[in-house]
């Protein structure tokens, strides 16, 4: 029987949880939420990204198959596709955009002296095929575009 922490849980330990909590509080992400917090949603979506899950059904099936280990992954409660779909629909996307910006700032400080291999005029970030804009003007344009859809 395995005694240590799972690799995914170790990876999640490196993320700034207090910062994520402050961002969730700023946008009221866990207001009127009983058992599927923003932290749970983030862990599920991070797990999906890292394991190349392709749909909500795929995510839920994979997580339910490991239901005995969910607690050790940091996911609390049972997993259902509808629960994840409802959370993705209802939660403010700015929670995850702000957290991504915070992680990008950390990464920039860590790799400031590392060569990139490509000369670009401006900084470009891509996470899961969604562009994250580094400046406020672009972020405003992005939010206006999302509001139209």
VMD Tcl script that builds the backbone (N, CA, C; Angstrom):
set m [mol new atoms 447]
animate dup $m
set s [atomselect $m all]
$s set {name element resname resid chain x y z} {
  {N N UNK 1 A 0.843 -1.191 0.000}
  {CA C UNK 1 A 0.000 0.000 0.000}
  {C C UNK 1 A 0.885 1.249 0.000}
  {N N UNK 2 A 0.534 2.205 -0.856}
  {CA C UNK 2 A 1.288 3.457 -0.957}
  {C C UNK 2 A 1.033 4.309 0.282}
  {N N UNK 3 A 2.102 4.894 0.821}
  {CA C UNK 3 A 1.985 5.640 2.064}
  {C C UNK 3 A 2.149 7.144 1.868}
  {N N UNK 4 A 2.887 7.594 0.847}
  {CA C UNK 4 A 3.168 9.012 0.653}
  {C C UNK 4 A 2.036 9.755 -0.049}
  {N N UNK 5 A 2.288 11.023 -0.336}
  {CA C UNK 5 A 1.321 11.845 -1.052}
  {C C UNK 5 A 1.325 11.508 -2.531}
  {N N UNK 6 A 0.171 11.603 -3.162}
  {CA C UNK 6 A 0.080 11.397 -4.601}
  {C C UNK 6 A 0.797 12.540 -5.327}
  {N N UNK 7 A 1.309 12.258 -6.514}
  {CA C UNK 7 A 2.065 13.252 -7.280}
  {C C UNK 7 A 1.215 14.492 -7.543}
  {N N UNK 8 A -0.066 14.296 -7.896}
  {CA C UNK 8 A -0.943 15.431 -8.159}
  {C C UNK 8 A -1.088 16.310 -6.924}
  {N N UNK 9 A -1.245 15.711 -5.765}
  {CA C UNK 9 A -1.365 16.477 -4.516}
  {C C UNK 9 A -0.074 17.236 -4.227}
  {N N UNK 10 A 1.064 16.623 -4.508}
  {CA C UNK 10 A 2.340 17.306 -4.321}
  {C C UNK 10 A 2.441 18.511 -5.245}
  {N N UNK 11 A 1.988 18.351 -6.476}
  {CA C UNK 11 A 1.995 19.453 -7.437}
  {C C UNK 11 A 1.091 20.590 -6.961}
  {N N UNK 12 A -0.096 20.263 -6.490}
  {CA C UNK 12 A -1.041 21.283 -6.009}
  {C C UNK 12 A -0.493 22.020 -4.787}
  {N N UNK 13 A 0.349 21.346 -4.000}
  {CA C UNK 13 A 0.943 21.994 -2.824}
  {C C UNK 13 A 1.858 23.151 -3.210}
  {N N UNK 14 A 2.371 23.154 -4.420}
  {CA C UNK 14 A 3.265 24.224 -4.859}
  {C C UNK 14 A 2.511 25.476 -5.310}
  {N N UNK 15 A 1.219 25.376 -5.475}
  {CA C UNK 15 A 0.428 26.539 -5.887}
  {C C UNK 15 A 0.108 27.400 -4.674}
  {N N UNK 16 A 0.045 28.715 -4.871}
  {CA C UNK 16 A -0.229 29.619 -3.743}
  {C C UNK 16 A -1.708 29.587 -3.336}
  {N N UNK 17 A -2.032 28.705 -2.405}
  {CA C UNK 17 A -3.416 28.518 -1.976}
  {C C UNK 17 A -4.034 29.739 -1.324}
  {N N UNK 18 A -3.247 30.477 -0.543}
  {CA C UNK 18 A -3.786 31.675 0.112}
  {C C UNK 18 A -4.159 32.729 -0.918}
  {N N UNK 19 A -3.337 32.863 -1.943}
  {CA C UNK 19 A -3.646 33.819 -3.011}
  {C C UNK 19 A -4.925 33.408 -3.726}
  {N N UNK 20 A -5.054 32.127 -4.031}
  {CA C UNK 20 A -6.267 31.636 -4.679}
  {C C UNK 20 A -7.478 31.918 -3.797}
  {N N UNK 21 A -7.352 31.679 -2.494}
  {CA C UNK 21 A -8.450 31.955 -1.563}
  {C C UNK 21 A -8.850 33.417 -1.542}
  {N N UNK 22 A -7.860 34.323 -1.584}
  {CA C UNK 22 A -8.166 35.762 -1.615}
  {C C UNK 22 A -8.894 36.145 -2.900}
  {N N UNK 23 A -8.484 35.554 -4.013}
  {CA C UNK 23 A -9.134 35.849 -5.293}
  {C C UNK 23 A -10.575 35.336 -5.282}
  {N N UNK 24 A -10.780 34.132 -4.766}
  {CA C UNK 24 A -12.135 33.568 -4.667}
  {C C UNK 24 A -13.001 34.471 -3.796}
  {N N UNK 25 A -12.446 34.938 -2.691}
  {CA C UNK 25 A -13.193 35.833 -1.793}
  {C C UNK 25 A -13.536 37.148 -2.494}
  {N N UNK 26 A -12.583 37.694 -3.268}
  {CA C UNK 26 A -12.806 38.959 -3.974}
  {C C UNK 26 A -14.018 38.874 -4.901}
  {N N UNK 27 A -14.168 37.756 -5.590}
  {CA C UNK 27 A -15.261 37.610 -6.550}
  {C C UNK 27 A -16.453 36.837 -5.989}
  {N N UNK 28 A -16.414 36.473 -4.726}
  {CA C UNK 28 A -17.525 35.753 -4.111}
  {C C UNK 28 A -17.764 34.392 -4.741}
  {N N UNK 29 A -16.702 33.712 -5.112}
  {CA C UNK 29 A -16.827 32.449 -5.829}
  {C C UNK 29 A -17.437 31.323 -5.016}
  {N N UNK 30 A -17.248 31.336 -3.708}
  {CA C UNK 30 A -17.794 30.265 -2.871}
  {C C UNK 30 A -19.053 30.692 -2.123}
  {N N UNK 31 A -19.610 31.831 -2.492}
  {CA C UNK 31 A -20.834 32.302 -1.849}
  {C C UNK 31 A -21.982 31.366 -2.224}
  {N N UNK 32 A -22.724 30.939 -1.257}
  {CA C UNK 32 A -23.863 30.027 -1.418}
  {C C UNK 32 A -23.473 28.692 -2.039}
  {N N UNK 33 A -22.249 28.254 -1.767}
  {CA C UNK 33 A -21.769 26.960 -2.244}
  {C C UNK 33 A -21.640 26.047 -1.046}
  {N N UNK 34 A -22.246 24.857 -1.132}
  {CA C UNK 34 A -22.202 23.949 0.006}
  {C C UNK 34 A -21.025 22.982 -0.044}
  {N N UNK 35 A -20.831 22.339 -1.180}
  {CA C UNK 35 A -19.848 21.269 -1.146}
  {C C UNK 35 A -18.910 21.175 -2.350}
  {N N UNK 36 A -19.040 22.012 -3.338}
  {CA C UNK 36 A -18.113 21.966 -4.477}
  {C C UNK 36 A -17.490 23.346 -4.635}
  {N N UNK 37 A -16.452 23.582 -3.856}
  {CA C UNK 37 A -15.820 24.902 -3.794}
  {C C UNK 37 A -15.040 25.208 -5.070}
  {N N UNK 38 A -14.616 26.447 -5.188}
  {CA C UNK 38 A -13.763 26.850 -6.306}
  {C C UNK 38 A -12.457 26.071 -6.294}
  {N N UNK 39 A -11.941 25.781 -5.105}
  {CA C UNK 39 A -10.705 25.000 -5.000}
  {C C UNK 39 A -10.915 23.597 -5.555}
  {N N UNK 40 A -12.069 22.980 -5.242}
  {CA C UNK 40 A -12.384 21.667 -5.809}
  {C C UNK 40 A -12.495 21.738 -7.326}
  {N N UNK 41 A -13.182 22.752 -7.806}
  {CA C UNK 41 A -13.334 22.926 -9.256}
  {C C UNK 41 A -11.963 23.093 -9.915}
  {N N UNK 42 A -11.116 23.927 -9.316}
  {CA C UNK 42 A -9.786 24.140 -9.885}
  {C C UNK 42 A -8.989 22.836 -9.924}
  {N N UNK 43 A -9.040 22.077 -8.834}
  {CA C UNK 43 A -8.304 20.809 -8.803}
  {C C UNK 43 A -8.812 19.847 -9.875}
  {N N UNK 44 A -10.125 19.774 -10.041}
  {CA C UNK 44 A -10.692 18.893 -11.064}
  {C C UNK 44 A -10.247 19.323 -12.459}
  {N N UNK 45 A -10.284 20.618 -12.726}
  {CA C UNK 45 A -9.904 21.098 -14.062}
  {C C UNK 45 A -8.395 20.984 -14.277}
  {N N UNK 46 A -7.603 21.179 -13.230}
  {CA C UNK 46 A -6.149 20.994 -13.352}
  {C C UNK 46 A -5.834 19.520 -13.616}
  {N N UNK 47 A -6.528 18.634 -12.911}
  {CA C UNK 47 A -6.351 17.204 -13.136}
  {C C UNK 47 A -6.714 16.860 -14.583}
  {N N UNK 48 A -7.808 17.419 -15.062}
  {CA C UNK 48 A -8.243 17.170 -16.442}
  {C C UNK 48 A -7.197 17.648 -17.441}
  {N N UNK 49 A -6.647 18.813 -17.208}
  {CA C UNK 49 A -5.631 19.361 -18.103}
  {C C UNK 49 A -4.374 18.493 -18.103}
  {N N UNK 50 A -3.936 18.101 -16.934}
  {CA C UNK 50 A -2.700 17.330 -16.820}
  {C C UNK 50 A -2.833 15.894 -17.326}
  {N N UNK 51 A -4.057 15.374 -17.352}
  {CA C UNK 51 A -4.271 13.996 -17.809}
  {C C UNK 51 A -4.944 13.934 -19.175}
  {N N UNK 52 A -5.006 15.068 -19.862}
  {CA C UNK 52 A -5.531 15.140 -21.227}
  {C C UNK 52 A -6.975 14.654 -21.345}
  {N N UNK 53 A -7.815 15.005 -20.393}
  {CA C UNK 53 A -9.237 14.664 -20.486}
  {C C UNK 53 A -9.866 15.551 -21.548}
  {N N UNK 54 A -10.817 15.031 -22.301}
  {CA C UNK 54 A -11.360 15.749 -23.455}
  {C C UNK 54 A -12.775 16.280 -23.264}
  {N N UNK 55 A -13.476 15.858 -22.239}
  {CA C UNK 55 A -14.845 16.314 -22.042}
  {C C UNK 55 A -15.192 16.233 -20.559}
  {N N UNK 56 A -16.299 16.856 -20.190}
  {CA C UNK 56 A -16.743 16.783 -18.804}
  {C C UNK 56 A -17.067 15.345 -18.420}
  {N N UNK 57 A -17.645 14.608 -19.350}
  {CA C UNK 57 A -17.944 13.201 -19.089}
  {C C UNK 57 A -16.650 12.423 -18.832}
  {N N UNK 58 A -15.639 12.701 -19.634}
  {CA C UNK 58 A -14.340 12.044 -19.489}
  {C C UNK 58 A -13.706 12.400 -18.140}
  {N N UNK 59 A -13.792 13.672 -17.758}
  {CA C UNK 59 A -13.243 14.115 -16.473}
  {C C UNK 59 A -13.951 13.393 -15.325}
  {N N UNK 60 A -15.281 13.430 -15.340}
  {CA C UNK 60 A -16.055 12.832 -14.258}
  {C C UNK 60 A -15.830 11.327 -14.175}
  {N N UNK 61 A -15.787 10.657 -15.320}
  {CA C UNK 61 A -15.562 9.213 -15.336}
  {C C UNK 61 A -14.203 8.869 -14.752}
  {N N UNK 62 A -13.181 9.602 -15.169}
  {CA C UNK 62 A -11.826 9.351 -14.681}
  {C C UNK 62 A -11.735 9.596 -13.178}
  {N N UNK 63 A -12.324 10.673 -12.698}
  {CA C UNK 63 A -12.267 10.980 -11.266}
  {C C UNK 63 A -13.084 9.988 -10.444}
  {N N UNK 64 A -14.246 9.566 -10.969}
  {CA C UNK 64 A -15.049 8.570 -10.244}
  {C C UNK 64 A -14.341 7.225 -10.188}
  {N N UNK 65 A -13.579 6.913 -11.228}
  {CA C UNK 65 A -12.827 5.655 -11.232}
  {C C UNK 65 A -11.777 5.636 -10.128}
  {N N UNK 66 A -11.353 6.810 -9.716}
  {CA C UNK 66 A -10.360 6.938 -8.645}
  {C C UNK 66 A -11.005 7.491 -7.376}
  {N N UNK 67 A -12.271 7.178 -7.156}
  {CA C UNK 67 A -13.018 7.801 -6.055}
  {C C UNK 67 A -12.373 7.573 -4.688}
  {N N UNK 68 A -11.703 6.449 -4.499}
  {CA C UNK 68 A -11.048 6.194 -3.218}
  {C C UNK 68 A -9.869 7.137 -2.996}
  {N N UNK 69 A -9.338 7.712 -4.063}
  {CA C UNK 69 A -8.174 8.591 -3.957}
  {C C UNK 69 A -8.528 10.073 -4.070}
  {N N UNK 70 A -9.796 10.393 -4.297}
  {CA C UNK 70 A -10.181 11.798 -4.481}
  {C C UNK 70 A -9.771 12.661 -3.293}
  {N N UNK 71 A -9.987 12.167 -2.100}
  {CA C UNK 71 A -9.635 12.936 -0.913}
  {C C UNK 71 A -8.142 13.248 -0.903}
  {N N UNK 72 A -7.337 12.271 -1.306}
  {CA C UNK 72 A -5.888 12.452 -1.315}
  {C C UNK 72 A -5.426 13.329 -2.476}
  {N N UNK 73 A -6.279 13.476 -3.494}
  {CA C UNK 73 A -5.994 14.408 -4.584}
  {C C UNK 73 A -6.333 15.835 -4.185}
  {N N UNK 74 A -7.088 15.984 -3.104}
  {CA C UNK 74 A -7.503 17.305 -2.653}
  {C C UNK 74 A -8.919 17.644 -3.069}
  {N N UNK 75 A -9.612 16.703 -3.705}
  {CA C UNK 75 A -10.991 16.913 -4.155}
  {C C UNK 75 A -11.914 16.377 -3.082}
  {N N UNK 76 A -12.809 17.213 -2.597}
  {CA C UNK 76 A -13.738 16.814 -1.552}
  {C C UNK 76 A -15.110 16.563 -2.150}
  {N N UNK 77 A -15.800 15.571 -1.661}
  {CA C UNK 77 A -17.145 15.261 -2.125}
  {C C UNK 77 A -17.132 14.319 -3.320}
  {N N UNK 78 A -18.321 13.986 -3.781}
  {CA C UNK 78 A -18.458 13.085 -4.925}
  {C C UNK 78 A -18.350 13.868 -6.223}
  {N N UNK 79 A -18.037 13.156 -7.285}
  {CA C UNK 79 A -17.848 13.811 -8.580}
  {C C UNK 79 A -18.972 13.414 -9.523}
  {N N UNK 80 A -19.597 14.410 -10.107}
  {CA C UNK 80 A -20.625 14.198 -11.119}
  {C C UNK 80 A -20.405 15.204 -12.241}
  {N N UNK 81 A -20.701 14.758 -13.446}
  {CA C UNK 81 A -20.524 15.639 -14.605}
  {C C UNK 81 A -21.382 16.895 -14.467}
  {N N UNK 82 A -22.617 16.738 -13.985}
  {CA C UNK 82 A -23.516 17.884 -13.850}
  {C C UNK 82 A -22.981 18.892 -12.836}
  {N N UNK 83 A -22.371 18.396 -11.772}
  {CA C UNK 83 A -21.809 19.293 -10.753}
  {C C UNK 83 A -20.686 20.139 -11.353}
  {N N UNK 84 A -19.816 19.503 -12.121}
  {CA C UNK 84 A -18.709 20.216 -12.758}
  {C C UNK 84 A -19.233 21.185 -13.815}
  {N N UNK 85 A -20.223 20.763 -14.585}
  {CA C UNK 85 A -20.821 21.635 -15.606}
  {C C UNK 85 A -21.469 22.857 -14.960}
  {N N UNK 86 A -22.220 22.645 -13.887}
  {CA C UNK 86 A -22.864 23.767 -13.188}
  {C C UNK 86 A -21.828 24.739 -12.633}
  {N N UNK 87 A -20.758 24.201 -12.060}
  {CA C UNK 87 A -19.705 25.062 -11.509}
  {C C UNK 87 A -19.030 25.851 -12.627}
  {N N UNK 88 A -18.731 25.205 -13.740}
  {CA C UNK 88 A -18.086 25.901 -14.858}
  {C C UNK 88 A -18.989 26.998 -15.420}
  {N N UNK 89 A -20.275 26.775 -15.392}
  {CA C UNK 89 A -21.227 27.758 -15.917}
  {C C UNK 89 A -21.428 28.935 -14.957}
  {N N UNK 90 A -21.497 28.636 -13.660}
  {CA C UNK 90 A -21.885 29.652 -12.681}
  {C C UNK 90 A -20.722 30.487 -12.138}
  {N N UNK 91 A -19.543 29.930 -12.072}
  {CA C UNK 91 A -18.431 30.631 -11.434}
  {C C UNK 91 A -17.898 31.751 -12.320}
  {N N UNK 92 A -17.439 32.777 -11.668}
  {CA C UNK 92 A -16.878 33.935 -12.368}
  {C C UNK 92 A -15.522 33.556 -12.968}
  {N N UNK 93 A -15.395 33.711 -14.261}
  {CA C UNK 93 A -14.160 33.336 -14.955}
  {C C UNK 93 A -12.977 34.172 -14.497}
  {N N UNK 94 A -13.241 35.364 -13.931}
  {CA C UNK 94 A -12.151 36.239 -13.496}
  {C C UNK 94 A -11.350 35.630 -12.349}
  {N N UNK 95 A -11.961 34.707 -11.589}
  {CA C UNK 95 A -11.221 34.032 -10.520}
  {C C UNK 95 A -10.012 33.332 -11.116}
  {N N UNK 96 A -10.252 32.581 -12.161}
  {CA C UNK 96 A -9.186 31.772 -12.761}
  {C C UNK 96 A -8.262 32.623 -13.629}
  {N N UNK 97 A -8.780 33.674 -14.231}
  {CA C UNK 97 A -7.926 34.588 -14.998}
  {C C UNK 97 A -6.953 35.315 -14.070}
  {N N UNK 98 A -7.450 35.790 -12.925}
  {CA C UNK 98 A -6.569 36.476 -11.964}
  {C C UNK 98 A -5.529 35.521 -11.386}
  {N N UNK 99 A -5.942 34.295 -11.105}
  {CA C UNK 99 A -4.997 33.313 -10.578}
  {C C UNK 99 A -3.933 32.989 -11.627}
  {N N UNK 100 A -4.349 32.865 -12.874}
  {CA C UNK 100 A -3.387 32.624 -13.953}
  {C C UNK 100 A -2.401 33.781 -14.057}
  {N N UNK 101 A -2.882 35.009 -13.931}
  {CA C UNK 101 A -1.994 36.176 -13.973}
  {C C UNK 101 A -0.980 36.116 -12.830}
  {N N UNK 102 A -1.438 35.705 -11.659}
  {CA C UNK 102 A -0.524 35.593 -10.513}
  {C C UNK 102 A 0.548 34.531 -10.785}
  {N N UNK 103 A 0.148 33.395 -11.315}
  {CA C UNK 103 A 1.105 32.333 -11.636}
  {C C UNK 103 A 2.080 32.775 -12.724}
  {N N UNK 104 A 1.593 33.547 -13.680}
  {CA C UNK 104 A 2.465 34.066 -14.747}
  {C C UNK 104 A 3.517 35.001 -14.160}
  {N N UNK 105 A 3.106 35.865 -13.207}
  {CA C UNK 105 A 4.077 36.758 -12.566}
  {C C UNK 105 A 5.164 35.960 -11.844}
  {N N UNK 106 A 4.766 34.887 -11.171}
  {CA C UNK 106 A 5.750 34.033 -10.494}
  {C C UNK 106 A 6.701 33.418 -11.515}
  {N N UNK 107 A 6.155 32.891 -12.601}
  {CA C UNK 107 A 6.977 32.252 -13.630}
  {C C UNK 107 A 7.932 33.250 -14.283}
  {N N UNK 108 A 7.462 34.459 -14.517}
  {CA C UNK 108 A 8.331 35.475 -15.132}
  {C C UNK 108 A 9.537 35.772 -14.247}
  {N N UNK 109 A 9.313 35.866 -12.936}
  {CA C UNK 109 A 10.436 36.119 -12.025}
  {C C UNK 109 A 11.407 34.943 -12.013}
  {N N UNK 110 A 10.874 33.736 -12.077}
  {CA C UNK 110 A 11.730 32.551 -12.042}
  {C C UNK 110 A 12.581 32.397 -13.300}
  {N N UNK 111 A 12.044 32.804 -14.435}
  {CA C UNK 111 A 12.716 32.553 -15.710}
  {C C UNK 111 A 13.171 33.825 -16.417}
  {N N UNK 112 A 13.351 34.887 -15.672}
  {CA C UNK 112 A 13.703 36.175 -16.268}
  {C C UNK 112 A 15.029 36.114 -17.028}
  {N N UNK 113 A 15.970 35.324 -16.578}
  {CA C UNK 113 A 17.281 35.264 -17.224}
  {C C UNK 113 A 17.438 34.080 -18.173}
  {N N UNK 114 A 16.370 33.308 -18.364}
  {CA C UNK 114 A 16.439 32.135 -19.243}
  {C C UNK 114 A 16.155 32.537 -20.691}
  {N N UNK 115 A 16.937 32.023 -21.641}
  {CA C UNK 115 A 16.637 32.308 -23.052}
  {C C UNK 115 A 15.384 31.560 -23.491}
  {N N UNK 116 A 14.582 32.203 -24.314}
  {CA C UNK 116 A 13.321 31.623 -24.771}
  {C C UNK 116 A 13.498 30.868 -26.081}
  {N N UNK 117 A 14.428 31.307 -26.907}
  {CA C UNK 117 A 14.688 30.639 -28.178}
  {C C UNK 117 A 13.973 31.277 -29.348}
  {N N UNK 118 A 13.021 32.165 -29.080}
  {CA C UNK 118 A 12.286 32.868 -30.131}
  {C C UNK 118 A 12.226 34.337 -29.739}
  {N N UNK 119 A 12.509 35.218 -30.679}
  {CA C UNK 119 A 12.411 36.652 -30.402}
  {C C UNK 119 A 11.010 37.142 -30.740}
  {N N UNK 120 A 10.318 37.642 -29.727}
  {CA C UNK 120 A 8.978 38.181 -29.901}
  {C C UNK 120 A 8.986 39.640 -29.484}
  {N N UNK 121 A 8.167 40.452 -30.156}
  {CA C UNK 121 A 8.090 41.865 -29.798}
  {C C UNK 121 A 7.373 42.067 -28.468}
  {N N UNK 122 A 6.361 41.235 -28.190}
  {CA C UNK 122 A 5.611 41.354 -26.954}
  {C C UNK 122 A 5.505 39.981 -26.298}
  {N N UNK 123 A 5.146 39.974 -25.029}
  {CA C UNK 123 A 4.985 38.732 -24.303}
  {C C UNK 123 A 3.657 38.094 -24.680}
  {N N UNK 124 A 3.656 36.797 -24.908}
  {CA C UNK 124 A 2.450 36.054 -25.259}
  {C C UNK 124 A 2.341 34.864 -24.325}
  {N N UNK 125 A 1.133 34.640 -23.785}
  {CA C UNK 125 A 0.875 33.495 -22.925}
  {C C UNK 125 A -0.282 32.712 -23.512}
  {N N UNK 126 A -0.221 31.413 -23.455}
  {CA C UNK 126 A -1.326 30.566 -23.893}
  {C C UNK 126 A -1.532 29.472 -22.863}
  {N N UNK 127 A -2.744 29.372 -22.367}
  {CA C UNK 127 A -3.120 28.319 -21.437}
  {C C UNK 127 A -4.373 27.652 -21.985}
  {N N UNK 128 A -4.276 26.395 -22.298}
  {CA C UNK 128 A -5.418 25.633 -22.776}
  {C C UNK 128 A -6.126 26.347 -23.924}
  {N N UNK 129 A -5.366 26.843 -24.882}
  {CA C UNK 129 A -5.864 27.480 -26.094}
  {C C UNK 129 A -6.601 28.795 -25.837}
  {N N UNK 130 A -6.548 29.326 -24.628}
  {CA C UNK 130 A -7.175 30.604 -24.332}
  {C C UNK 130 A -6.070 31.613 -24.047}
  {N N UNK 131 A -6.096 32.730 -24.752}
  {CA C UNK 131 A -5.050 33.723 -24.560}
  {C C UNK 131 A -5.276 34.482 -23.272}
  {N N UNK 132 A -4.247 34.633 -22.477}
  {CA C UNK 132 A -4.283 35.413 -21.243}
  {C C UNK 132 A -3.514 36.692 -21.522}
  {N N UNK 133 A -4.203 37.814 -21.427}
  {CA C UNK 133 A -3.606 39.097 -21.800}
  {C C UNK 133 A -2.851 39.692 -20.619}
  {N N UNK 134 A -1.603 40.115 -20.828}
  {CA C UNK 134 A -0.811 40.624 -19.714}
  {C C UNK 134 A -1.142 42.057 -19.295}
  {N N UNK 135 A -1.817 42.837 -20.135}
  {CA C UNK 135 A -2.089 44.216 -19.728}
  {C C UNK 135 A -3.592 44.441 -19.561}
  {N N UNK 136 A -3.949 45.484 -18.836}
  {CA C UNK 136 A -5.342 45.735 -18.499}
  {C C UNK 136 A -6.191 46.099 -19.713}
  {N N UNK 137 A -5.638 46.793 -20.699}
  {CA C UNK 137 A -6.408 47.159 -21.889}
  {C C UNK 137 A -6.834 45.903 -22.646}
  {N N UNK 138 A -5.920 44.977 -22.784}
  {CA C UNK 138 A -6.249 43.723 -23.460}
  {C C UNK 138 A -7.228 42.909 -22.632}
  {N N UNK 139 A -7.070 42.937 -21.316}
  {CA C UNK 139 A -7.983 42.198 -20.445}
  {C C UNK 139 A -9.388 42.765 -20.566}
  {N N UNK 140 A -9.527 44.084 -20.679}
  {CA C UNK 140 A -10.831 44.705 -20.876}
  {C C UNK 140 A -11.459 44.294 -22.190}
  {N N UNK 141 A -10.654 44.225 -23.233}
  {CA C UNK 141 A -11.136 43.789 -24.533}
  {C C UNK 141 A -11.566 42.331 -24.482}
  {N N UNK 142 A -10.818 41.523 -23.751}
  {CA C UNK 142 A -11.140 40.109 -23.615}
  {C C UNK 142 A -12.465 39.932 -22.864}
  {N N UNK 143 A -12.671 40.695 -21.789}
  {CA C UNK 143 A -13.902 40.569 -21.045}
  {C C UNK 143 A -15.100 41.045 -21.852}
  {N N UNK 144 A -14.917 42.075 -22.671}
  {CA C UNK 144 A -15.997 42.543 -23.542}
  {C C UNK 144 A -16.332 41.480 -24.582}
  {N N UNK 145 A -15.314 40.823 -25.102}
  {CA C UNK 145 A -15.547 39.768 -26.093}
  {C C UNK 145 A -16.288 38.601 -25.456}
  {N N UNK 146 A -15.922 38.226 -24.244}
  {CA C UNK 146 A -16.608 37.124 -23.567}
  {C C UNK 146 A -18.041 37.492 -23.216}
  {N N UNK 147 A -18.298 38.755 -22.905}
  {CA C UNK 147 A -19.644 39.183 -22.572}
  {C C UNK 147 A -20.581 39.074 -23.782}
  {N N UNK 148 A -20.021 39.235 -24.984}
  {CA C UNK 148 A -20.838 39.131 -26.193}
  {C C UNK 148 A -21.276 37.698 -26.453}
  {N N UNK 149 A -20.525 36.717 -25.966}
  {CA C UNK 149 A -20.824 35.298 -26.270}
  {C C UNK 149 A -21.651 34.655 -25.235}
}
mol reanalyze $m
mol bondsrecalc $m
mol representation Tube
mol addrep $m
